[in-house]
Amino acid sequence: MVADDSTADVIRRGWAAVSEQPLTIEVMGKGSRLDSFDVDQLLEAAKKSDILWVPHFAIPDLVAAGGVDSFKDDSTLDAVNAMLPAIRNGLTQYAGEVHCIPLGPTLPVVMSVDSVASIQSWQGYDKAVTETWKGKAAEPTSEGWAGMMFLWRCGNIVDRWLFDQNNFDPLITGDDYVAVLEQMKQTHDRYEIKDLSPSEITAMVAGGELRGGISYPIDSQSSNSSALDVTALPRRVDDKITDDVEEALRATSSSEHFSVLFDAMTPVLAISASCRQTASSKTFISWITGGESSGNSRRELPAVFPNTPRIASSESSDGFEYAATRDRILAQPLTLPGLTVLNAPSYYQAIDHAVRACLYQDQPAKNALAEAASTWSKLTDEIGMQQQLKAWRRSRGLRA
């Protein structure tokens, strides 16, 4: 299990309450988003395990090494088919097969004590930070979160996604990516409080220390009754920012272009290729990902939400309450692959460091992204371009 000891304790207690089947959990990793696991250590652990609880971006390495089996039984596939379309398409499938089951992903939203219905663009969000919230807002830019926040901002804005599909060259030095980071830096400079994680932002907005920002509810059970107003992240740019970045942003912005991007470190569960108790392992996965009697355990895990629609569509049309907004977004079938490549943690570290260098050290966005792209290219040279191209194509559902 790539998680912390407290998560393991919750699972042990919950499983013991519903099953006599013994459960041994080996915790690996330091719990840090930037140092969550070592790839070689994970592959070795897979040989001795029945079930793997890992970040989603570990799946390419596990599949390439033959460390996990795909799910082919009818009961699991029926459960997958019942999931919200974006979850089913973006988090369960790799190389055209179901290789993992997500614990229950979150999605970031714009949240506030004020109405956020009018925020339709990133420029509109920037205006809200300045005029409505008077700087009392934040977005996740702490270590390990800044890179993901940048990718969320890029989703549905940039023209081509992360890597060239023919030669795997990084695309993050393009004018559209640079413009997104410049805009992120502009807004970030307006925040009174910086360097926060989503859980810290949610607590501070709910507690009144902040008036708005980007995050998600920490407790899935309280999201329905929350007084916070929420709306989906902007997917287009309407207002002029500066003359030198407006064209790059506008050229790729479209309200009709809508794909969901999940956190690269969303927890998922997979069956090890060395599994000795397949039936029991699948029973456990079915239980913890939302099966009967798992509610108490899932409530103790932070930021875990259902894989299936929780609110009927007739109740979710307003779009201003988190569960309804999340269900509405995840009803979309299109997804963007995260950093689902071989040795993904190293690629993620590079983009996270680059974004933070821009935000906190005033490194020009173009230079910061150029350094990240250079690191990505070196990593690709070490791993092999053809191997990475294969992993990248698999992340888009191809078997090649």
Steps between C-alpha positions, in 0.01 A plus 500: 500500500639837397339704775556602861464294816172666602336392174624145553356498853158609372500217246610238753226594746231522234584168337522320835146616576353341187723201421690222673745488209845604631637825357867593510593848378850611408527879488761644268588853400530806720155639435648800317352577161848563362658192652207262523676186382804356326411322176743210549387456860138495388564238232678282754213539749252397230664157481415435866151652509145407407362854474677823414376836630693753292480845340342482156819607326673181621286285270719538184807362679301215654342402167830525311669273755214251501438581865119522486219303340205655321145447626300270275229362729143607436428632851795742497431615145134555589611720789733691268223552247283651775762765579471859388631511139806715566611277788447188292689637200772694679592292805418133441624437147853477372604343170135430426445284810382555856812486714393683816204624702514853647429548868275796418654807336453865582489790256617853573239774478479872558349537847397805696283643773371729223320405179739366236246458219647790304851350480514365146866556408841508661500874452168510682654297781790745519250786520315326785827459691565872470158662521272254680735324739755784538790256486353270765511197272741223403562209267713189572864600445677327788777256418351209311183690406626789286573279198156341511330838533689620194382194304141561612529855370640371170226243449257607226711811435816378326488369146715185527530297817840459672689280250529469123331175398764425236831565674400563865657846500366713789246761392504706819728768353226605258362852518167374632661322798719802571195727489313278747790510747534877461132539578532264796792707629300822457213367711729333751668832576162636609447238773562616856574143614700264281666158502186309601363151429135432410415384852645820647311717251167328567543535875592867470209585270255312722650666807481851356873569475466492121195598295562286196740297293555167329470175693251225584313395816710299743204302633278336239218460749468869576521625142123503450435724800798727446421870485774554243401582144690306233537488125722313255846630415498740205546339160548810289647850498260787428675813615815660378797439729797663334573557133781245489305206648145565384539350153660176623226445755208597280617287210444180695208594724159355423193451715419190293835330567457323831715218635548396862848481652546302821770546761796286392521362853140386533510175704407189302497129581633225276544123513863390508609255232636294792164496679435173683146579615327656202141455617568643847702785352217599268258484792721740694529741207124491447450573870737795543406670172139536609364157579258412777617586854793710378335833585653545844852432374463721195372784719824485699710539185552862389351621172347171382186526289275247321594350163132488405248786474390601847233754410230458238544723198177684581656610828837605360402750233587807706870411499585694817535219754808282497350153461263619229773695321740207519241257362416739217866539401573127525200419282717625213671204325811683379815501711858620471777260603709621789870425520428133434846416371788284620674641809222757529611629846820642350310677222256638755777625728650693209179686414418563866844652562471712185161644594614580852817664365279732298252569780740534793838588349376727220662289231345595163234251398671429169831418669341288772309288250808469279691352794218256571488399133876445501469272802214311333713447189790366706267261682362381166852439369573284806178300472476484122280701267322198353416362844357836606304540178349159562405595857355834385290335230379243751387783727275610214339157480715346227650156546824584316 
